[in-house]
Amino acid sequence: MALQSKLTVYAAIAGVFALMGGIIFYASLDNVELEQVEIELTSVELINVNTTGDQAKFEVTFLIKNPSDKTLTVSVIDYQLYGDDMLLGSGLYSTADVALPGRALFYSGAEIPLKNTFVLNKDDVSAEIYEKAVNEKVDDFKSEGRITTQTSWSEVDKDFKTGYN
């Protein structure tokens, strides 16, 4: 009787591992479609310069496109912003603290602009590029970073590079 109960326990443990493996396999089926997401930097606009003149805020807009058949959400866009090929700094768009049902849903074929506030500190860049930025004389903005997309089962990080003139 002891051998039979041990076999039952071992079979139950093996069954749990098989079920977990099946769930992981099923979740990974979304990865190919999540990697199809497209991101494009569409605008960088000056919002304001603080009264002391040492900090400027910009509105950075990314257009996110979902060419896949899966509905997804974007939880994080972690990016570096460049102006005229000079690094302005890092930015972060995040909805990671918002539950999946509360985020913007990207249905198949959807194109949704996501906006983020980027803060440029005068001490972080050269005086020349700071003056060009606050006087709106930067000709070329580029961005590179990583976008994290999710479904209810899966999550994928994808590197990107994008820019506009």
GROMACS elastic network, one bead per residue, 0.5 to 0.9 nm:
[ bonds ]
;  ai    aj funct       b0    kb
    1     4     6  0.52117   500
    1     5     6  0.64063   500
    1     6     6  0.87796   500
    2     5     6  0.52526   500
    2     6     6  0.62745   500
    2     7     6  0.86928   500
    3     6     6  0.51246   500
    3     7     6  0.62033   500
    3     8     6  0.86485   500
    4     7     6  0.51121   500
    4     8     6  0.62435   500
    4     9     6  0.87818   500
    5     9     6  0.62945   500
    5    10     6  0.86695   500
    6     9     6  0.51172   500
    6    10     6  0.61713   500
    6    11     6  0.85020   500
    7    10     6  0.50297   500
    7    11     6  0.59597   500
    7    12     6  0.84704   500
    8    11     6  0.50515   500
    8    12     6  0.61046   500
    8    13     6  0.86408   500
    9    12     6  0.50642   500
    9    13     6  0.62176   500
    9    14     6  0.85962   500
   10    13     6  0.51038   500
   10    14     6  0.60969   500
   10    15     6  0.84742   500
   11    14     6  0.50390   500
   11    15     6  0.60209   500
   11    16     6  0.86401   500
   12    16     6  0.62395   500
   12    17     6  0.87376   500
   13    16     6  0.51155   500
   13    17     6  0.63387   500
   13    18     6  0.86327   500
   14    17     6  0.51523   500
   14    18     6  0.61321   500
   14    19     6  0.86065   500
   15    18     6  0.50267   500
   15    19     6  0.61213   500
   15    20     6  0.85989   500
   16    19     6  0.50677   500
   16    20     6  0.61761   500
   16    21     6  0.85949   500
   17    20     6  0.50381   500
   17    21     6  0.61023   500
   17    22     6  0.85581   500
   18    21     6  0.50487   500
   18    22     6  0.61701   500
   18    23     6  0.87080   500
   19    22     6  0.50374   500
   19    23     6  0.62803   500
   19    24     6  0.87162   500
   20    23     6  0.51126   500
   20    24     6  0.62536   500
   20    25     6  0.85962   500
   21    24     6  0.51337   500
   21    25     6  0.60971   500
   21    26     6  0.85469   500
   22    25     6  0.50610   500
   22    26     6  0.60629   500
   22    27     6  0.85465   500
   23    26     6  0.50813   500
   23    27     6  0.61034   500
   23    28     6  0.86265   500
   23   153     6  0.88643   500
   24    27     6  0.51070   500
   24    28     6  0.62119   500
   24    29     6  0.89341   500
   24   153     6  0.87206   500
   24   154     6  0.89983   500
   25    28     6  0.52041   500
   25    29     6  0.67147   500
   26    29     6  0.54935   500
   26    30     6  0.79221   500
   26   153     6  0.81543   500
   27    30     6  0.61227   500
   27    31     6  0.78002   500
   27   151     6  0.89934   500
   27   152     6  0.86680   500
   27   153     6  0.50041   500
   27   154     6  0.54136   500
   27   155     6  0.89083   500
   28    31     6  0.53747   500
   28    32     6  0.81280   500
   28   153     6  0.79708   500
   28   154     6  0.64893   500
   28   155     6  0.88004   500
   29    32     6  0.68310   500
   29    33     6  0.81551   500
   29   154     6  0.84300   500
   30    33     6  0.55174   500
   30    34     6  0.61628   500
   30    35     6  0.87946   500
   30    70     6  0.76314   500
   30   151     6  0.76314   500
   30   153     6  0.76915   500
   30   154     6  0.63801   500
   30   155     6  0.84290   500
   31    34     6  0.50324   500
   31    35     6  0.62090   500
   31    36     6  0.89314   500
   31   154     6  0.67847   500
   31   155     6  0.72309   500
   31   156     6  0.63595   500
   32    35     6  0.53769   500
   32    36     6  0.69227   500
   32   156     6  0.89961   500
   33    36     6  0.53455   500
   33    37     6  0.76779   500
   33    66     6  0.89438   500
   33    67     6  0.84414   500
   33    68     6  0.55104   500
   33    69     6  0.72941   500
   33    70     6  0.66183   500
   34    37     6  0.60316   500
   34    66     6  0.84349   500
   34    68     6  0.74793   500
   34    70     6  0.76047   500
   34    71     6  0.89672   500
   34    72     6  0.73428   500
   34   149     6  0.63202   500
   34   150     6  0.71566   500
   34   151     6  0.80496   500
   34   154     6  0.84491   500
   34   155     6  0.76741   500
   34   156     6  0.63407   500
   34   157     6  0.87703   500
   34   158     6  0.88744   500
   35    38     6  0.84311   500
   35    68     6  0.89457   500
   35   149     6  0.80332   500
   35   156     6  0.67072   500
   35   157     6  0.77720   500
   35   158     6  0.65073   500
   36    65     6  0.87939   500
   36    66     6  0.70218   500
   36    67     6  0.65501   500
   36    68     6  0.63471   500
   37    64     6  0.71255   500
   37    65     6  0.58588   500
   37    66     6  0.50368   500
   37    67     6  0.65945   500
   37    68     6  0.74664   500
   37   147     6  0.89432   500
   37   149     6  0.79202   500
   37   158     6  0.84572   500
   38    63     6  0.81030   500
   38    64     6  0.57496   500
   38    66     6  0.65538   500
   38    67     6  0.77981   500
   38   160     6  0.85481   500
   39    62     6  0.64599   500
   39    63     6  0.57293   500
   39    65     6  0.64010   500
   39   147     6  0.82090   500
   39   160     6  0.72998   500
   39   161     6  0.84823   500
   39   162     6  0.74440   500
   40    61     6  0.85359   500
   40    62     6  0.54305   500
   40    63     6  0.51005   500
   40    64     6  0.65773   500
   40    65     6  0.83895   500
   40   143     6  0.89125   500
   40   160     6  0.88300   500
   40   161     6  0.83031   500
   40   162     6  0.56549   500
   40   163     6  0.70774   500
   40   164     6  0.85197   500
   41    44     6  0.81217   500
   41    60     6  0.77063   500
   41    61     6  0.61446   500
   41    63     6  0.63689   500
   41    64     6  0.89799   500
   41   141     6  0.83344   500
   41   142     6  0.73663   500
   41   143     6  0.69796   500
   41   161     6  0.88934   500
   41   162     6  0.57795   500
   41   163     6  0.54639   500
   41   164     6  0.65329   500
   42    60     6  0.79298   500
   42    61     6  0.56588   500
   42    62     6  0.56258   500
   42    63     6  0.63618   500
   42   113     6  0.84684   500
   42   163     6  0.75920   500
   42   164     6  0.65497   500
   43    59     6  0.77672   500
   43    60     6  0.58830   500
   43    61     6  0.52231   500
   43    62     6  0.73411   500
   43   141     6  0.83180   500
   43   163     6  0.89535   500
   43   164     6  0.75047   500
   44    58     6  0.63135   500
   44    59     6  0.55925   500
   44    61     6  0.64548   500
   44   118     6  0.89522   500
   44   141     6  0.74669   500
   45    57     6  0.85918   500
   45    58     6  0.52936   500
   45    59     6  0.51643   500
   45    60     6  0.66591   500
   45    61     6  0.86196   500
   45   136     6  0.81765   500
   46    49     6  0.80649   500
   46    56     6  0.74328   500
   46    57     6  0.61497   500
   46    59     6  0.64065   500
   46    60     6  0.89729   500
   46   133     6  0.80530   500
   46   134     6  0.70104   500
   46   135     6  0.87704   500
   46   136     6  0.72217   500
   47    56     6  0.75985   500
   47    57     6  0.54420   500
   47    58     6  0.51314   500
   47    59     6  0.63848   500
   47   117     6  0.87305   500
   48    55     6  0.86655   500
   48    56     6  0.58286   500
   48    57     6  0.54789   500
   48    58     6  0.72449   500
   48   134     6  0.84087   500
   49    52     6  0.81284   500
   49    53     6  0.59160   500
   49    54     6  0.76120   500
   49    55     6  0.58561   500
   49    57     6  0.63558   500
   49   134     6  0.72308   500
   50    53     6  0.53097   500
   50    54     6  0.68400   500
   50    55     6  0.57017   500
   50    56     6  0.63109   500
   50    57     6  0.82811   500
   51    54     6  0.80671   500
   51    55     6  0.85757   500
   52    55     6  0.76748   500
   53    56     6  0.74558   500
   53   122     6  0.80639   500
   54   120     6  0.84722   500
   54   121     6  0.60282   500
   54   123     6  0.74970   500
   55   119     6  0.69288   500
   55   120     6  0.56929   500
   55   122     6  0.58606   500
   55   123     6  0.87043   500
   56   118     6  0.83556   500
   56   119     6  0.58372   500
   56   120     6  0.51421   500
   56   121     6  0.65563   500
   56   122     6  0.79958   500
   56   130     6  0.88011   500
   56   133     6  0.85431   500
   56   134     6  0.68005   500
   57   117     6  0.65508   500
   57   118     6  0.56952   500
   57   120     6  0.61991   500
   57   121     6  0.88123   500
   57   134     6  0.89962   500
   58   116     6  0.82395   500
   58   117     6  0.56768   500
   58   118     6  0.50529   500
   58   119     6  0.63495   500
   58   120     6  0.76854   500
   59   115     6  0.65353   500
   59   116     6  0.57223   500
   59   118     6  0.61559   500
   59   119     6  0.88910   500
   60   114     6  0.83160   500
   60   115     6  0.56444   500
   60   116     6  0.51977   500
   60   117     6  0.61383   500
   60   118     6  0.65207   500
   61   113     6  0.63072   500
   61   114     6  0.56425   500
   61   116     6  0.64206   500
   61   117     6  0.88570   500
   62   112     6  0.83349   500
   62   113     6  0.55032   500
   62   114     6  0.52758   500
   62   115     6  0.64253   500
   62   116     6  0.83536   500
   63   111     6  0.65348   500
   63   112     6  0.56946   500
   63   114     6  0.62854   500
   63   115     6  0.87711   500
   64    74     6  0.87161   500
   64   106     6  0.83888   500
   64   110     6  0.80099   500
   64   111     6  0.55295   500
   64   112     6  0.53791   500
   64   113     6  0.60702   500
   64   114     6  0.72241   500
   65   106     6  0.77362   500
   65   108     6  0.87669   500
   65   109     6  0.68710   500
   65   110     6  0.57809   500
   65   112     6  0.66927   500
   65   113     6  0.88040   500
   66    69     6  0.80423   500
   66    70     6  0.82071   500
   66    71     6  0.80669   500
   66    72     6  0.79849   500
   66   106     6  0.62775   500
   66   107     6  0.68561   500
   66   108     6  0.57289   500
   66   109     6  0.52646   500
   66   110     6  0.54678   500
   66   111     6  0.66123   500
   66   112     6  0.89248   500
   67    70     6  0.86713   500
   67   107     6  0.88171   500
   67   108     6  0.59689   500
   67   109     6  0.50258   500
   67   110     6  0.74587   500
   67   111     6  0.89407   500
   68    71     6  0.79633   500
   68   107     6  0.84667   500
   68   108     6  0.56272   500
   68   109     6  0.70332   500
   69   107     6  0.76004   500
   69   109     6  0.77966   500
   70   106     6  0.84364   500
   70   107     6  0.68220   500
   70   108     6  0.60742   500
   70   151     6  0.80494   500
   71   105     6  0.66401   500
   71   106     6  0.55094   500
   71   108     6  0.60595   500
   71   150     6  0.88848   500
   71   151     6  0.69658   500
   72   104     6  0.86146   500
   72   105     6  0.59173   500
   72   106     6  0.52281   500
   72   107     6  0.67365   500
   72   108     6  0.85969   500
   72   149     6  0.65949   500
   72   150     6  0.55301   500
   72   152     6  0.81999   500
   73   100     6  0.73429   500
   73   103     6  0.65511   500
   73   104     6  0.61744   500
   73   105     6  0.52462   500
   73   106     6  0.58909   500
   73   107     6  0.88822   500
   73   148     6  0.85911   500
   73   149     6  0.56473   500
   73   150     6  0.52803   500
   73   151     6  0.64913   500
   74    77     6  0.76732   500
   74    94     6  0.82288   500
   74    95     6  0.75170   500
   74    96     6  0.86696   500
   74   103     6  0.77887   500
   74   104     6  0.75911   500
   74   105     6  0.81556   500
   74   106     6  0.82093   500
   74   147     6  0.73508   500
   74   148     6  0.59047   500
   74   150     6  0.62899   500
   75    93     6  0.79572   500
   75    94     6  0.56049   500
   75    96     6  0.50584   500
   75    97     6  0.85645   500
   75    98     6  0.84530   500
   75   100     6  0.85983   500
   75   103     6  0.80284   500
   75   147     6  0.79022   500
   75   148     6  0.57402   500
   75   149     6  0.60624   500
   75   150     6  0.70182   500
   76    92     6  0.71484   500
   76    93     6  0.55764   500
   76    95     6  0.63894   500
   76    96     6  0.66240   500
   76   146     6  0.79119   500
   76   147     6  0.57387   500
   76   148     6  0.51012   500
   76   149     6  0.74746   500
   76   157     6  0.89884   500
   77    91     6  0.81462   500
   77    92     6  0.57633   500
   77    94     6  0.64489   500
   77   145     6  0.72634   500
   77   146     6  0.58388   500
   77   148     6  0.64384   500
   78    90     6  0.75980   500
   78    91     6  0.61094   500
   78    93     6  0.64473   500
   78    94     6  0.81017   500
   78   144     6  0.84328   500
   78   145     6  0.55266   500
   78   146     6  0.53375   500
   78   147     6  0.64553   500
   78   148     6  0.85565   500
   79    89     6  0.85933   500
   79    90     6  0.57253   500
   79    91     6  0.52981   500
   79    92     6  0.62637   500
   79    93     6  0.84163   500
   79   143     6  0.63658   500
   79   144     6  0.54609   500
   79   146     6  0.63884   500
   79   147     6  0.83242   500
   79   160     6  0.88296   500
   80    87     6  0.72242   500
   80    88     6  0.75491   500
   80    89     6  0.57430   500
   80    91     6  0.61882   500
   80    92     6  0.88007   500
   80   142     6  0.83330   500
   80   143     6  0.55388   500
   80   144     6  0.54545   500
   80   145     6  0.60338   500
   81    86     6  0.85005   500
   81    87     6  0.61210   500
   81    88     6  0.55625   500
   81    89     6  0.56607   500
   81    90     6  0.61212   500
   81    91     6  0.72344   500
   81   118     6  0.87606   500
   81   141     6  0.72131   500
   81   142     6  0.59980   500
   81   144     6  0.69579   500
   81   145     6  0.88660   500
   82    85     6  0.55083   500
   82    86     6  0.51913   500
   82    88     6  0.52760   500
   82    89     6  0.73444   500
   82   140     6  0.81264   500
   82   141     6  0.55854   500
   82   142     6  0.50123   500
   82   143     6  0.59862   500
   82   144     6  0.84718   500
   82   163     6  0.88689   500
   83    86     6  0.52893   500
   83    87     6  0.65081   500
   83    88     6  0.63866   500
   83   129     6  0.77625   500
   83   133     6  0.77588   500
   83   138     6  0.60893   500
   83   139     6  0.74945   500
   83   140     6  0.57948   500
   83   142     6  0.65141   500
   83   143     6  0.88541   500
   84    87     6  0.84833   500
   84   129     6  0.83689   500
   84   138     6  0.61946   500
   84   139     6  0.63015   500
   84   140     6  0.50163   500
   84   141     6  0.62644   500
   84   142     6  0.80082   500
   85   140     6  0.75632   500
   85   141     6  0.76247   500
   85   142     6  0.74715   500
   86   125     6  0.85478   500
   86   129     6  0.77146   500
   87    90     6  0.84824   500
   87   125     6  0.76584   500
   88   120     6  0.67588   500
   88   121     6  0.86613   500
   88   124     6  0.74779   500
   88   125     6  0.63286   500
   88   129     6  0.82228   500
   88   130     6  0.84183   500
   89   118     6  0.85160   500
   89   119     6  0.82643   500
   89   120     6  0.69706   500
   89   121     6  0.86428   500
   89   124     6  0.74797   500
   89   125     6  0.81690   500
   90   118     6  0.79189   500
   90   119     6  0.87120   500
   91   116     6  0.80492   500
   91   117     6  0.79353   500
   91   118     6  0.58474   500
   91   119     6  0.78916   500
   92   116     6  0.75485   500
   92   117     6  0.85921   500
   92   118     6  0.81187   500
   93   114     6  0.83843   500
   93   115     6  0.79140   500
   93   116     6  0.58636   500
   93   117     6  0.83109   500
   94    97     6  0.76736   500
   94    98     6  0.88466   500
   95    98     6  0.52931   500
   95    99     6  0.82070   500
   95   100     6  0.89038   500
   95   103     6  0.70721   500
   96    99     6  0.74953   500
   96   100     6  0.85611   500
   98   101     6  0.81820   500
   98   102     6  0.61380   500
   98   103     6  0.66093   500
   99   102     6  0.54432   500
   99   103     6  0.68749   500
  100   103     6  0.55450   500
  100   104     6  0.85625   500
  100   105     6  0.87895   500
  100   150     6  0.84522   500
  100   151     6  0.81743   500
  100   152     6  0.74094   500
  101   104     6  0.81439   500
  101   105     6  0.81967   500
  102   105     6  0.86601   500
  104   112     6  0.85431   500
  105   110     6  0.86635   500
  106   109     6  0.78392   500
  106   110     6  0.54661   500
  106   111     6  0.73816   500
  106   112     6  0.73916   500
  107   110     6  0.52789   500
  107   111     6  0.86842   500
  120   123     6  0.87500   500
  120   124     6  0.74646   500
  120   125     6  0.82403   500
  120   130     6  0.79835   500
  120   133     6  0.88602   500
  121   124     6  0.54313   500
  121   125     6  0.72415   500
  121   130     6  0.81702   500
  122   125     6  0.59123   500
  122   126     6  0.74386   500
  122   127     6  0.69577   500
  122   130     6  0.60787   500
  122   131     6  0.88003   500
  123   126     6  0.74798   500
  123   127     6  0.81813   500
  123   130     6  0.89805   500
  124   130     6  0.89302   500
  125   128     6  0.82529   500
  125   129     6  0.67059   500
  125   130     6  0.63766   500
  126   129     6  0.55333   500
  126   130     6  0.62284   500
  126   131     6  0.86894   500
  127   130     6  0.51148   500
  127   131     6  0.61277   500
  127   132     6  0.86265   500
  128   131     6  0.53092   500
  128   132     6  0.62889   500
  128   133     6  0.86851   500
  129   133     6  0.60600   500
  129   134     6  0.86862   500
  129   138     6  0.80258   500
  130   133     6  0.50814   500
  130   134     6  0.62269   500
  130   135     6  0.84818   500
  131   134     6  0.53175   500
  131   135     6  0.59778   500
  131   136     6  0.83750   500
  131   137     6  0.83134   500
  132   135     6  0.52347   500
  132   136     6  0.60057   500
  132   138     6  0.56800   500
  133   136     6  0.50547   500
  133   137     6  0.60388   500
  133   138     6  0.56632   500
  134   137     6  0.77330   500
  134   138     6  0.88322   500
  135   138     6  0.82049   500
  136   139     6  0.84119   500
  138   141     6  0.73052   500
  139   164     6  0.89222   500
  139   165     6  0.60089   500
  140   163     6  0.74575   500
  140   164     6  0.61917   500
  141   162     6  0.87340   500
  141   163     6  0.56016   500
  141   164     6  0.57463   500
  141   165     6  0.64225   500
  142   161     6  0.74532   500
  142   162     6  0.57148   500
  142   164     6  0.64581   500
  142   165     6  0.86075   500
  143   160     6  0.80529   500
  143   161     6  0.57682   500
  143   162     6  0.53186   500
  143   163     6  0.58578   500
  144   159     6  0.74961   500
  144   160     6  0.54202   500
  144   162     6  0.62633   500
  144   163     6  0.84689   500
  145   158     6  0.84087   500
  145   159     6  0.56421   500
  145   160     6  0.54903   500
  145   161     6  0.67075   500
  146   157     6  0.63869   500
  146   158     6  0.54264   500
  146   160     6  0.59140   500
  146   161     6  0.87974   500
  147   156     6  0.82124   500
  147   157     6  0.56548   500
  147   158     6  0.53221   500
  147   159     6  0.63949   500
  147   160     6  0.73412   500
  148   155     6  0.69006   500
  148   156     6  0.56190   500
  148   158     6  0.64231   500
  148   159     6  0.89308   500
  149   154     6  0.84217   500
  149   155     6  0.57198   500
  149   156     6  0.54300   500
  149   157     6  0.65528   500
  149   158     6  0.81049   500
  150   153     6  0.75695   500
  150   154     6  0.56512   500
  150   156     6  0.64745   500
  150   157     6  0.89888   500
  151   154     6  0.52386   500
  151   155     6  0.64962   500
  152   155     6  0.83547   500
